[in-house]
Amino acid sequence: MSVSTASQTIQNMPCEEPYSPPRARFLGFEYIPAERQLLHSFLSNRLVLGALAMLLLLVFMAIFANWVAPVDPLEQTLRARLKPPAWQDRGMSPYYLGTDRLGRDVLSNIIFGLRISLLVGFFSVGISMLIGLTLGLTAGYKRGFWETFIMRAVDVQLSLPLIMVALCFMVIFGQGLWKMIIVLAITGWAEYARTVRGTVLSIREKEYVESAHALGFGPWTIMTKYLLINAITPVLVLSAVQVPRVIILEATLSFLGLGVPVTTPSIGLAIARGYQVLFSGSWWASIFPGLALMLLVACINILADWLRDALEPRSREQV
């Protein structure tokens, strides 16, 4: 075969088009789907999308509770006491989910109670995360005395039942919204410290950390620029899991009468008030607040599970 014949054969061969990754569209926007890509895994999961939409609706209702709630949640109308939901026979128009034994609107108490639950959940978890990050980084980087002292405190904290510690603190310091946030934050820092310390121990001997030491970077720069960045992913996953647990704990304390004051609308207080008339036929006063709490916790748990699988795929493979 001559050179000219070979060149003609090559020229006659069809040119292959350059590789173009598959693309997908969502609401008019084009993106490249890839395995384990956050956007693709999020948009392809209808359960997660539904949970996020419902959570955003609950958050919107909680933020704008003053305009969304039909009536004042603390307003007592004895003539409307124990009214059933609006679709039943004795139901009344402004009380769409019924009233409790003092004539307070169940729906308004749920909407304002969502604000308290979200406020306590996110603020207490945020404070716990800051405390745990600081102590975990210190224990993992400093080692020696500080590691021993902090980890023994973590062991003591984790060995005590969380609900009993919170009950004792609330009995000592009394009721109050911010008191409860501080108490729940103090009782929840240990898991963050243990998680961060384990992550720091696994990466503190890496080459880039040793190079930072050799270049003369100080401890604060190394902890924040090299160690903290690598430890933030498990902390975010842990925070997403802790928020629903703290919300349930706040509702439990309020149900027992040790949470927020009675003048503050709370889902736990609404469940407690409805429980007093639950077996007399007025089921709505307790069932609807319980369903609202379950819906809120379920939405956050679904998003937390997706976040854990997306950011830590190895944990999913080990199950």
C-alpha positions as CSV (number, residue, x, y, z in Angstrom):
1,M,0.0,0.0,0.0
2,S,1.6,3.3,-1.1
3,V,1.9,6.4,1.0
4,S,-0.6,8.4,-1.2
5,T,-3.2,5.6,-0.9
6,A,-2.8,5.6,2.8
7,S,-3.2,9.4,3.1
8,Q,-6.3,9.3,0.9
9,T,-7.8,6.6,3.1
10,I,-7.1,8.7,6.2
11,Q,-8.7,11.7,4.6
12,N,-11.8,9.8,3.6
13,M,-12.3,8.5,7.2
14,P,-15.2,10.3,9.0
15,C,-13.9,12.7,11.6
16,E,-15.0,11.8,15.2
17,E,-16.8,14.6,17.0
18,P,-15.1,15.7,20.2
19,Y,-16.5,14.2,23.4
20,S,-19.4,16.1,24.9
21,P,-20.6,15.1,28.3
22,P,-24.4,14.4,28.6
23,R,-26.4,17.4,29.7
24,A,-29.7,17.8,31.4
25,R,-32.1,20.6,32.0
26,F,-34.0,21.8,35.0
27,L,-36.3,24.8,35.0
28,G,-34.5,26.1,31.9
29,F,-31.0,25.7,33.3
30,E,-28.6,23.3,31.7
31,Y,-26.1,21.3,33.8
32,I,-23.8,18.3,33.5
33,P,-25.1,15.3,35.5
34,A,-22.3,13.3,37.1
35,E,-22.2,10.4,39.6
36,R,-22.2,11.7,43.1
37,Q,-22.5,15.3,41.9
38,L,-24.5,17.2,44.5
39,L,-26.8,19.0,42.0
40,H,-27.6,15.9,40.0
41,S,-28.2,13.7,43.1
42,F,-30.4,16.4,44.6
43,L,-32.5,17.1,41.5
44,S,-33.0,13.4,40.7
45,N,-34.4,12.6,44.2
46,R,-38.0,13.4,44.4
47,L,-38.3,12.6,48.0
48,V,-35.6,15.1,48.9
49,L,-37.1,17.7,46.7
50,G,-40.5,17.2,48.4
51,A,-38.9,17.4,51.8
52,L,-37.1,20.6,51.0
53,A,-40.3,22.2,49.6
54,M,-42.2,21.2,52.7
55,L,-39.4,22.5,55.0
56,L,-39.3,25.8,53.2
57,L,-43.0,26.1,53.6
58,L,-42.8,25.4,57.3
59,V,-39.9,27.9,57.7
60,F,-41.9,30.5,55.7
61,M,-44.9,30.0,58.0
62,A,-42.7,30.3,61.1
63,I,-41.0,33.5,59.9
64,F,-44.2,35.2,58.9
65,A,-46.3,33.7,61.7
66,N,-47.7,37.1,62.6
67,W,-49.3,37.4,59.2
68,V,-50.0,33.7,58.5
69,A,-51.7,32.7,61.8
70,P,-55.4,33.2,61.7
71,V,-55.7,34.5,65.2
72,D,-53.6,35.3,68.3
73,P,-52.2,32.0,69.6
74,L,-52.7,33.1,73.3
75,E,-56.2,34.5,72.8
76,Q,-58.6,32.6,74.9
77,T,-62.3,32.4,73.8
78,L,-64.2,30.3,76.3
79,R,-67.3,30.3,74.0
80,A,-65.2,28.5,71.4
81,R,-63.5,26.0,73.7
82,L,-62.9,22.5,72.4
83,K,-64.3,23.3,69.0
84,P,-63.5,20.6,66.4
85,P,-61.8,21.3,63.1
86,A,-63.7,23.5,60.6
87,W,-64.7,20.6,58.3
88,Q,-66.7,18.9,61.1
89,D,-70.2,19.8,62.3
90,R,-69.5,22.2,65.1
91,G,-66.4,23.7,63.5
92,M,-66.0,27.4,63.3
93,S,-64.4,29.5,60.5
94,P,-61.3,31.1,62.0
95,Y,-60.4,27.9,64.0
96,Y,-59.5,25.7,61.1
97,L,-57.9,22.9,63.2
98,G,-60.1,23.4,66.3
99,T,-59.4,24.8,69.7
100,D,-58.1,23.6,73.1
101,R,-59.9,23.5,76.4
102,L,-59.4,27.3,76.9
103,G,-60.5,28.3,73.4
104,R,-57.0,28.9,72.0
105,D,-56.5,28.2,68.3
106,V,-54.6,25.0,67.5
107,L,-53.4,26.1,64.1
108,S,-52.0,29.4,65.4
109,N,-50.2,27.7,68.2
110,I,-48.7,25.3,65.7
111,I,-47.5,28.1,63.4
112,F,-45.9,30.1,66.3
113,G,-44.6,26.9,67.8
114,L,-42.7,26.1,64.6
115,R,-40.8,29.4,65.1
116,I,-39.7,28.3,68.6
117,S,-38.7,24.8,67.4
118,L,-36.6,26.1,64.5
119,L,-35.1,28.8,66.6
120,V,-34.1,26.4,69.4
121,G,-32.9,23.7,67.0
122,F,-30.6,25.9,64.8
123,F,-29.3,28.2,67.5
124,S,-28.4,25.5,70.0
125,V,-26.8,23.3,67.3
126,G,-24.8,26.2,66.0
127,I,-23.5,27.0,69.5
128,S,-22.7,23.4,70.1
129,M,-20.9,23.2,66.8
130,L,-18.7,26.2,67.6
131,I,-17.8,24.8,71.0
132,G,-17.1,21.3,69.7
133,L,-15.0,22.6,66.8
134,T,-12.8,24.7,69.0
135,L,-12.2,21.9,71.6
136,G,-11.9,19.2,69.0
137,L,-9.3,21.1,67.0
138,T,-7.4,21.9,70.2
139,A,-7.4,18.3,71.4
140,G,-6.4,16.9,68.0
141,Y,-3.6,19.4,67.3
142,K,-2.1,20.1,70.7
143,R,-2.3,16.5,72.1
144,G,-0.8,16.0,75.5
145,F,-2.5,17.4,78.5
146,W,-5.2,19.3,76.6
147,E,-6.2,16.3,74.6
148,T,-6.5,14.1,77.8
149,F,-8.5,16.8,79.6
150,I,-10.9,17.5,76.8
151,M,-11.5,13.9,75.9
152,R,-12.1,12.9,79.5
153,A,-14.7,15.7,79.6
154,V,-16.2,14.3,76.4
155,D,-16.4,10.8,78.0
156,V,-18.2,12.2,81.0
157,Q,-20.6,14.2,78.9
158,L,-21.4,11.2,76.6
159,S,-21.9,8.9,79.6
160,L,-24.7,11.0,81.0
161,P,-28.3,10.7,79.6
162,L,-28.9,13.9,77.6
163,I,-32.5,14.3,78.7
164,M,-31.6,13.9,82.4
165,V,-28.8,16.5,82.1
166,A,-31.2,19.0,80.3
167,L,-33.9,18.4,83.0
168,C,-31.5,19.0,85.8
169,F,-30.2,22.3,84.2
170,M,-33.7,23.5,83.5
171,V,-34.8,22.8,87.1
172,I,-31.8,24.7,88.5
173,F,-31.9,27.7,86.1
174,G,-35.6,27.9,85.5
175,Q,-37.7,28.3,82.3
176,G,-36.8,30.5,79.5
177,L,-36.2,30.4,75.7
178,W,-32.6,31.4,75.7
179,K,-31.9,29.5,78.9
180,M,-33.1,26.3,77.1
181,I,-31.0,27.2,74.0
182,I,-27.8,27.5,76.2
183,V,-28.6,24.3,78.1
184,L,-29.1,22.3,74.9
185,A,-26.0,23.8,73.4
186,I,-23.9,22.9,76.5
187,T,-25.2,19.3,76.5
188,G,-24.5,18.7,72.8
189,W,-20.9,19.8,72.2
190,A,-19.3,16.5,73.0
191,E,-20.1,14.7,69.8
192,Y,-18.7,17.5,67.7
193,A,-15.5,17.5,69.7
194,R,-15.0,13.8,69.4
195,T,-15.8,13.9,65.6
196,V,-13.4,16.8,64.9
197,R,-10.6,15.4,67.1
198,G,-10.8,12.0,65.2
199,T,-10.7,13.8,61.8
200,V,-7.8,16.0,62.9
201,L,-5.8,13.0,64.1
202,S,-6.3,11.3,60.7
203,I,-5.0,14.3,58.7
204,R,-2.5,16.0,61.0
205,E,0.4,13.8,59.7
206,K,-0.4,14.4,56.0
207,E,2.3,15.8,53.7
208,Y,0.7,19.2,53.3
209,V,0.4,19.7,57.0
210,E,4.0,18.8,57.5
211,S,4.9,21.2,54.7
212,A,3.0,23.9,56.5
213,H,5.0,23.2,59.6
214,A,8.3,23.4,57.6
215,L,7.3,26.7,56.0
216,G,6.9,28.2,59.5
217,F,3.1,28.6,59.7
218,G,1.8,29.2,63.1
219,P,-0.6,26.8,65.0
220,W,-3.7,29.1,64.4
221,T,-3.0,29.2,60.6
222,I,-2.5,25.4,60.4
223,M,-5.7,24.6,62.4
224,T,-7.9,27.0,60.5
225,K,-6.5,26.8,57.0
226,Y,-5.5,23.1,56.8
227,L,-7.3,21.1,59.5
228,L,-10.6,22.9,59.8
229,I,-11.3,22.8,56.1
230,N,-11.0,19.0,56.1
231,A,-13.0,18.6,59.3
232,I,-16.0,20.7,58.2
233,T,-17.7,18.0,56.1
234,P,-18.4,15.5,59.0
235,V,-19.4,18.5,61.2
236,L,-22.0,19.6,58.7
237,V,-23.4,16.1,58.4
238,L,-23.5,15.8,62.2
239,S,-25.2,19.2,62.6
240,A,-27.9,18.1,60.1
241,V,-28.6,15.0,62.1
242,Q,-28.5,16.9,65.5
243,V,-31.1,19.5,64.5
244,P,-34.2,17.2,64.6
245,R,-32.9,15.6,67.8
246,V,-32.7,19.0,69.5
247,I,-36.2,19.9,68.3
248,I,-37.6,16.8,69.8
249,L,-35.8,17.4,73.0
250,E,-37.2,21.0,73.2
251,A,-40.7,19.6,72.6
252,T,-40.1,17.0,75.4
253,L,-39.0,19.7,77.9
254,S,-41.9,21.9,77.0
255,F,-44.3,18.9,77.3
256,L,-42.9,18.3,80.8
257,G,-43.4,22.0,81.7
258,L,-39.6,22.7,82.0
259,G,-39.1,24.4,78.6
260,V,-40.4,27.7,77.4
261,P,-42.8,29.6,79.7
262,V,-46.5,29.1,79.3
263,T,-46.9,32.5,77.7
264,T,-44.7,31.4,74.7
265,P,-46.5,29.3,72.1
266,S,-44.7,25.9,71.7
267,I,-45.6,22.7,70.0
268,G,-44.6,20.7,73.1
269,L,-46.9,22.9,75.3
270,A,-49.7,22.4,72.7
271,I,-49.3,18.7,72.8
272,A,-49.4,18.8,76.6
273,R,-52.5,20.9,76.7
274,G,-54.2,18.6,74.2
275,Y,-53.2,15.5,76.1
276,Q,-55.4,16.6,79.0
277,V,-58.5,16.3,76.8
278,L,-57.3,13.6,74.4
279,F,-59.3,10.8,75.9
280,S,-62.5,12.9,76.2
281,G,-62.9,13.0,72.4
282,S,-61.1,16.3,71.7
283,W,-58.3,14.5,69.8
284,W,-57.4,17.4,67.5
285,A,-55.9,19.5,70.3
286,S,-53.0,17.0,70.7
287,I,-52.9,15.1,67.4
288,F,-52.4,18.0,65.0
289,P,-49.5,19.6,67.0
290,G,-47.9,16.1,67.1
291,L,-48.3,15.6,63.4
292,A,-46.8,19.1,62.7
293,L,-43.8,18.1,64.9
294,M,-43.4,14.8,63.1
295,L,-43.6,16.5,59.7
296,L,-40.9,19.0,60.6
297,V,-38.6,16.3,62.0
298,A,-39.2,14.0,59.1
299,C,-38.3,16.7,56.5
300,I,-35.1,17.6,58.3
301,N,-34.1,13.9,58.7
302,I,-34.7,13.2,55.0
303,L,-32.4,16.1,54.0
304,A,-29.8,15.1,56.6
305,D,-29.7,11.5,55.2
306,W,-29.3,12.9,51.7
307,L,-26.5,15.2,52.8
308,R,-24.7,12.4,54.6
309,D,-24.9,10.2,51.5
310,A,-23.8,13.0,49.2
311,L,-20.9,14.3,51.3
312,E,-19.8,11.0,52.8
313,P,-20.5,8.2,50.2
314,R,-18.2,5.8,52.0
315,S,-20.7,5.7,55.0
316,R,-23.4,4.6,52.6
317,E,-21.2,1.8,51.1
318,Q,-20.4,0.5,54.6
319,V,-24.1,0.0,55.5
